[in-house]
Structure formats: C-alpha cells, structure tokens
C-alpha cells in the first residue's frame, strides 16, 4: 500500500488541502509537463511515494501549465516565488521549506521527510 498523491484541479481543492495542512503537513509538487528537469524531479518524487507506506505528509501535485490559476494561488498564499519543478512543504497553512529544479531528489525527500525504508 503506497502513499497517494492528489492532483489539484481547482483552487477550491487547493484551499481544502491548505486547511488540512494543520492536521498533517502537505508536500506540494509543482510540475511542468513540458520540462525535462521537471520530468526527472517528478520521477524522483513518484519513486519516493511508491516506497512510502505510511507517509509523514500528504502529497499533492499541480500541473503548472494546465492549472496556472492554482499554481498562482499557491505562490500568492504561501508567499513563495513560483518555480517549476518546485516542492513546498506546508504545515499549518505556512510554507516550512521549498526547493526547486535539480534539488528535488529521492535522497533530498528522504532527508527532509524521512527515509521510506523507516516507514514500513
């Protein structure tokens, strides 16, 4: 049973996810479907999620080209300049950390969120 990732398709879904971050932290991944760097980061994230049985965070993804209003809302509400690919950890409605591009790796996620092997 792997962790699941929610695709954000509306600003309303984002609002709900943002509110829920007070119960459980949320990792938001901003993905550009036309970018090879983003494709690599997406693969790293999906591999991390695949290996994680009980995730310490909830996961959400937004396709930044197709869902620009959501991407913009995330940047505005969290006060984080948009990048893609970008990973943002949200807790209690606030950004705890963010990183982008080549920094989004399996090892980085394991370091920040805990190694999947430890979550069995």
ABEGO torsion letter per residue (X at the ends): XBBBBBBBABAAAAAAAAAAAAABBBBBBBBBAABAAAAAAAAAAAAAAAABABBABBBBBBBAAABAAAAAAAAAAAGBBBBOBBBBBBBGGBBABBBBEAABBAAAAAAAAEBAAAAX
